[in-house]
Amino acid sequence: MIQKFTKKILWLKNGMSFFLIVLFLNGCANTPPKNISNICDIFFEKRDWYDVAADMNKKWGVPIHVPMSMMYQESSFKAKARPPRDYIFFGLIPWGRVSSAYGYSQAKTPTWADYKRETKNSWADRTDFDDAMDFMGWFITKTHKMNGISKWDAELQYLNYHEGWGGYKRGSYNRKPWLKKVAKTVEARSLRYAAQLKTCEEELSRGWFWGLFD
């Protein structure tokens, strides 16, 4: 009887330890990179992110530095990022969010639904880096098809991303000087990311395993 009870206690203890380890690893996976100003540091810290970004590049033909610079601007690589809350009654009472944007890419709910339907990626999650990066590859590719914007042009791609394809066509960004300034910041960051990536992409492409023997 005592032996059975002891085995049950050990089983519960081991099960709880496994559960805590899973929680810990999940928390680490969702933690933003420490140095988001350097794309090499990002990918060396999150080695699987480079593989995801490389897969996106092969699938959509979108250069890695463009969606990464846009994601920096949108969420600072925070898995569960949300826009600020909206307030009513002279800013005293919180009333929902200013938009439905969510996750790494800050994709809005209707656009995310379009992405899932068109790519048949029905299980896609905005808090999953893999799905968020694939979404951005899809969006940037559609921007190229619909509005003729180069996949390498981070500035105009970001204006489309922020205003939507219809809004960009109507020139809605011209009434938002602050947005045009942000888009130029995204462009400058993408160029820095591109230059940084050239210095480390060969090592990253070899994978984490071979890096152990350097």
NORCOR-V129095 format. One record per residue. RES is the residue in one small letter. PSI is psi as a letter, one per 20 degrees, with the letter a starting at -180 (999 if undefined). D_LAST is the distance of its C-alpha to the last C-alpha in Angstrom with 2 decimals. Layout:
# NORCOR-V129095
res:RES psi:PSI d_last:D_LAST
res:RES psi:PSI d_last:D_LAST
This chain:
# NORCOR-V129095
res:m psi:g d_last:54.88
res:i psi:h d_last:52.76
res:q psi:g d_last:50.04
res:k psi:g d_last:49.99
res:f psi:g d_last:49.88
res:t psi:g d_last:46.96
res:k psi:h d_last:45.00
res:k psi:g d_last:45.76
res:i psi:g d_last:44.53
res:l psi:h d_last:41.23
res:w psi:g d_last:40.89
res:l psi:g d_last:41.54
res:k psi:g d_last:39.11
res:n psi:h d_last:36.27
res:g psi:g d_last:37.19
res:m psi:h d_last:37.20
res:s psi:g d_last:33.79
res:f psi:g d_last:32.35
res:f psi:g d_last:34.18
res:l psi:h d_last:32.82
res:i psi:g d_last:29.21
res:v psi:g d_last:29.81
res:l psi:g d_last:31.40
res:f psi:g d_last:28.55
res:l psi:h d_last:25.89
res:n psi:h d_last:28.27
res:g psi:g d_last:28.75
res:c psi:h d_last:25.04
res:a psi:h d_last:24.82
res:n psi:i d_last:27.77
res:t psi:p d_last:26.66
res:p psi:q d_last:26.04
res:p psi:q d_last:22.71
res:k psi:g d_last:22.86
res:n psi:n d_last:22.46
res:i psi:j d_last:24.23
res:s psi:i d_last:24.74
res:n psi:o d_last:21.23
res:i psi:h d_last:20.25
res:c psi:g d_last:16.49
res:d psi:h d_last:16.87
res:i psi:g d_last:19.06
res:f psi:h d_last:16.77
res:f psi:h d_last:13.66
res:e psi:h d_last:16.23
res:k psi:m d_last:18.00
res:r psi:h d_last:15.53
res:d psi:h d_last:18.55
res:w psi:h d_last:20.45
res:y psi:g d_last:18.46
res:d psi:g d_last:19.30
res:v psi:g d_last:22.85
res:a psi:h d_last:23.11
res:a psi:h d_last:21.86
res:d psi:g d_last:24.47
res:m psi:g d_last:27.07
res:n psi:g d_last:26.40
res:k psi:h d_last:26.91
res:k psi:g d_last:29.97
res:w psi:i d_last:31.75
res:g psi:k d_last:30.45
res:v psi:p d_last:29.94
res:p psi:p d_last:27.21
res:i psi:h d_last:24.83
res:h psi:h d_last:25.58
res:v psi:g d_last:29.31
res:p psi:h d_last:29.58
res:m psi:h d_last:26.87
res:s psi:h d_last:28.98
res:m psi:h d_last:32.09
res:m psi:h d_last:30.68
res:y psi:g d_last:29.78
res:q psi:h d_last:33.43
res:e psi:g d_last:34.90
res:s psi:i d_last:33.25
res:s psi:k d_last:30.43
res:f psi:k d_last:28.41
res:k psi:p d_last:30.74
res:a psi:h d_last:31.35
res:k psi:k d_last:35.02
res:a psi:q d_last:36.03
res:r psi:q d_last:39.73
res:p psi:r d_last:42.04
res:p psi:r d_last:44.42
res:r psi:q d_last:47.62
res:d psi:q d_last:50.91
res:y psi:q d_last:53.92
res:i psi:r d_last:57.67
res:f psi:m d_last:60.76
res:f psi:k d_last:59.77
res:g psi:k d_last:56.17
res:l psi:h d_last:57.16
res:i psi:p d_last:56.36
res:p psi:p d_last:52.98
res:w psi:m d_last:53.53
res:g psi:a d_last:50.51
res:r psi:q d_last:47.71
res:v psi:h d_last:48.15
res:s psi:r d_last:46.47
res:s psi:j d_last:44.90
res:a psi:q d_last:41.39
res:y psi:q d_last:38.75
res:g psi:a d_last:35.06
res:y psi:g d_last:31.90
res:s psi:i d_last:33.76
res:q psi:k d_last:37.13
res:a psi:p d_last:38.73
res:k psi:q d_last:42.46
res:t psi:g d_last:43.97
res:p psi:g d_last:46.04
res:t psi:h d_last:43.19
res:w psi:h d_last:40.84
res:a psi:h d_last:43.63
res:d psi:g d_last:43.91
res:y psi:g d_last:40.20
res:k psi:h d_last:40.38
res:r psi:g d_last:43.52
res:e psi:h d_last:42.38
res:t psi:i d_last:38.97
res:k psi:k d_last:40.40
res:n psi:m d_last:37.66
res:s psi:h d_last:40.27
res:w psi:j d_last:37.95
res:a psi:q d_last:35.99
res:d psi:p d_last:35.50
res:r psi:i d_last:35.17
res:t psi:j d_last:33.03
res:d psi:p d_last:30.40
res:f psi:h d_last:27.67
res:d psi:g d_last:27.53
res:d psi:h d_last:31.29
res:a psi:g d_last:31.45
res:m psi:h d_last:29.01
res:d psi:h d_last:30.91
res:f psi:g d_last:34.12
res:m psi:h d_last:33.11
res:g psi:g d_last:32.20
res:w psi:g d_last:35.64
res:f psi:g d_last:37.43
res:i psi:h d_last:35.96
res:t psi:g d_last:36.85
res:k psi:h d_last:40.37
res:t psi:g d_last:40.75
res:h psi:g d_last:40.01
res:k psi:g d_last:42.60
res:m psi:h d_last:45.25
res:n psi:j d_last:45.14
res:g psi:k d_last:43.41
res:i psi:p d_last:40.59
res:s psi:q d_last:37.43
res:k psi:i d_last:34.37
res:w psi:i d_last:32.64
res:d psi:n d_last:35.35
res:a psi:h d_last:34.15
res:e psi:g d_last:37.35
res:l psi:h d_last:39.86
res:q psi:g d_last:37.79
res:y psi:h d_last:37.82
res:l psi:h d_last:41.58
res:n psi:g d_last:42.05
res:y psi:h d_last:39.86
res:h psi:g d_last:41.95
res:e psi:i d_last:45.39
res:g psi:r d_last:45.14
res:w psi:g d_last:45.97
res:g psi:g d_last:49.71
res:g psi:h d_last:49.41
res:y psi:g d_last:47.35
res:k psi:h d_last:49.97
res:r psi:i d_last:52.69
res:g psi:k d_last:50.88
res:s psi:h d_last:50.89
res:y psi:h d_last:48.01
res:n psi:i d_last:50.40
res:r psi:j d_last:52.25
res:k psi:m d_last:49.13
res:p psi:h d_last:48.02
res:w psi:h d_last:45.56
res:l psi:h d_last:43.81
res:k psi:h d_last:43.57
res:k psi:g d_last:41.95
res:v psi:g d_last:39.39
res:a psi:h d_last:38.67
res:k psi:h d_last:37.96
res:t psi:g d_last:35.56
res:v psi:g d_last:33.72
res:e psi:g d_last:33.64
res:a psi:g d_last:32.27
res:r psi:h d_last:29.50
res:s psi:h d_last:28.64
res:l psi:h d_last:28.32
res:r psi:g d_last:25.99
res:y psi:g d_last:23.86
res:a psi:g d_last:23.92
res:a psi:g d_last:22.82
res:q psi:g d_last:19.97
res:l psi:h d_last:18.79
res:k psi:h d_last:18.67
res:t psi:i d_last:15.91
res:c psi:i d_last:13.50
res:e psi:h d_last:15.00
res:e psi:g d_last:13.01
res:e psi:g d_last:9.75
res:l psi:h d_last:12.13
res:s psi:i d_last:13.83
res:r psi:i d_last:11.07
res:g psi:r d_last:11.67
res:w psi:h d_last:10.42
res:f psi:g d_last:9.90
res:w psi:h d_last:7.19
res:g psi:h d_last:5.37
res:l psi:h d_last:5.75
res:f psi:j d_last:3.82
res:d psi:999 d_last:0.00
